[in-house]
Amino acid sequence: MFFHLYGLDRDEAEYILSTFPIVKREEEQRYNGRFRSRDLILGYMAALAAGAPDANVAG
């Protein structure tokens, strides 16, 4: 929600999320190579942009 409130787009949000290497590394170990937080945040951003803010984004 903060990315949306500050007017950041998907690419900017993805860049900011990439600045958390410890979280990325730990999630990739825990979730079979997936950076789950990034995937969920970008999924919810896409849902919000599509006009479906209550969409269930698979995590």
Rosetta constraint file for C-alpha pairs under 8 A:
AtomPair CA 1 CA 5 HARMONIC 6.13 0.50
AtomPair CA 1 CA 45 HARMONIC 7.81 0.50
AtomPair CA 2 CA 6 HARMONIC 6.07 0.50
AtomPair CA 3 CA 7 HARMONIC 6.23 0.50
AtomPair CA 3 CA 8 HARMONIC 5.12 0.50
AtomPair CA 3 CA 9 HARMONIC 7.35 0.50
AtomPair CA 3 CA 13 HARMONIC 6.40 0.50
AtomPair CA 4 CA 8 HARMONIC 5.81 0.50
AtomPair CA 4 CA 9 HARMONIC 7.43 0.50
AtomPair CA 4 CA 45 HARMONIC 7.44 0.50
AtomPair CA 8 CA 12 HARMONIC 5.84 0.50
AtomPair CA 8 CA 13 HARMONIC 6.35 0.50
AtomPair CA 9 CA 13 HARMONIC 6.17 0.50
AtomPair CA 10 CA 14 HARMONIC 6.02 0.50
AtomPair CA 10 CA 42 HARMONIC 6.68 0.50
AtomPair CA 10 CA 45 HARMONIC 7.31 0.50
AtomPair CA 11 CA 15 HARMONIC 6.16 0.50
AtomPair CA 12 CA 16 HARMONIC 6.28 0.50
AtomPair CA 13 CA 17 HARMONIC 6.16 0.50
AtomPair CA 13 CA 42 HARMONIC 7.68 0.50
AtomPair CA 14 CA 18 HARMONIC 6.21 0.50
AtomPair CA 14 CA 38 HARMONIC 7.07 0.50
AtomPair CA 14 CA 42 HARMONIC 7.47 0.50
AtomPair CA 15 CA 19 HARMONIC 6.87 0.50
AtomPair CA 16 CA 20 HARMONIC 7.77 0.50
AtomPair CA 17 CA 38 HARMONIC 6.37 0.50
AtomPair CA 18 CA 24 HARMONIC 7.55 0.50
AtomPair CA 20 CA 24 HARMONIC 6.25 0.50
AtomPair CA 21 CA 25 HARMONIC 5.98 0.50
AtomPair CA 22 CA 26 HARMONIC 6.14 0.50
AtomPair CA 23 CA 27 HARMONIC 6.02 0.50
AtomPair CA 24 CA 28 HARMONIC 6.01 0.50
AtomPair CA 24 CA 35 HARMONIC 5.46 0.50
AtomPair CA 25 CA 29 HARMONIC 6.29 0.50
AtomPair CA 25 CA 35 HARMONIC 7.81 0.50
AtomPair CA 26 CA 30 HARMONIC 6.20 0.50
AtomPair CA 27 CA 31 HARMONIC 5.66 0.50
AtomPair CA 27 CA 33 HARMONIC 7.41 0.50
AtomPair CA 27 CA 34 HARMONIC 6.56 0.50
AtomPair CA 27 CA 35 HARMONIC 5.42 0.50
AtomPair CA 27 CA 36 HARMONIC 6.38 0.50
AtomPair CA 27 CA 37 HARMONIC 7.88 0.50
AtomPair CA 28 CA 32 HARMONIC 5.79 0.50
AtomPair CA 28 CA 33 HARMONIC 4.01 0.50
AtomPair CA 28 CA 34 HARMONIC 4.80 0.50
AtomPair CA 28 CA 35 HARMONIC 5.37 0.50
AtomPair CA 28 CA 36 HARMONIC 7.67 0.50
AtomPair CA 29 CA 33 HARMONIC 6.07 0.50
AtomPair CA 29 CA 34 HARMONIC 7.99 0.50
AtomPair CA 31 CA 35 HARMONIC 7.37 0.50
AtomPair CA 31 CA 36 HARMONIC 7.01 0.50
AtomPair CA 34 CA 39 HARMONIC 7.90 0.50
AtomPair CA 35 CA 39 HARMONIC 6.35 0.50
AtomPair CA 36 CA 40 HARMONIC 6.09 0.50
AtomPair CA 36 CA 59 HARMONIC 6.68 0.50
AtomPair CA 37 CA 41 HARMONIC 6.08 0.50
AtomPair CA 38 CA 42 HARMONIC 6.04 0.50
AtomPair CA 39 CA 43 HARMONIC 5.97 0.50
AtomPair CA 39 CA 59 HARMONIC 7.40 0.50
AtomPair CA 40 CA 44 HARMONIC 6.14 0.50
AtomPair CA 40 CA 57 HARMONIC 6.65 0.50
AtomPair CA 40 CA 58 HARMONIC 7.37 0.50
AtomPair CA 40 CA 59 HARMONIC 6.00 0.50
AtomPair CA 41 CA 45 HARMONIC 6.16 0.50
AtomPair CA 42 CA 46 HARMONIC 6.18 0.50
AtomPair CA 43 CA 47 HARMONIC 6.25 0.50
AtomPair CA 43 CA 57 HARMONIC 6.07 0.50
AtomPair CA 44 CA 48 HARMONIC 6.06 0.50
AtomPair CA 44 CA 53 HARMONIC 7.28 0.50
AtomPair CA 44 CA 55 HARMONIC 7.63 0.50
AtomPair CA 44 CA 57 HARMONIC 6.39 0.50
AtomPair CA 45 CA 49 HARMONIC 6.14 0.50
AtomPair CA 46 CA 50 HARMONIC 6.14 0.50
AtomPair CA 47 CA 51 HARMONIC 6.39 0.50
AtomPair CA 47 CA 52 HARMONIC 5.12 0.50
AtomPair CA 47 CA 53 HARMONIC 5.66 0.50
AtomPair CA 47 CA 54 HARMONIC 7.85 0.50
AtomPair CA 47 CA 55 HARMONIC 6.26 0.50
AtomPair CA 47 CA 57 HARMONIC 7.96 0.50
AtomPair CA 48 CA 52 HARMONIC 5.36 0.50
AtomPair CA 48 CA 53 HARMONIC 4.45 0.50
AtomPair CA 49 CA 53 HARMONIC 7.97 0.50
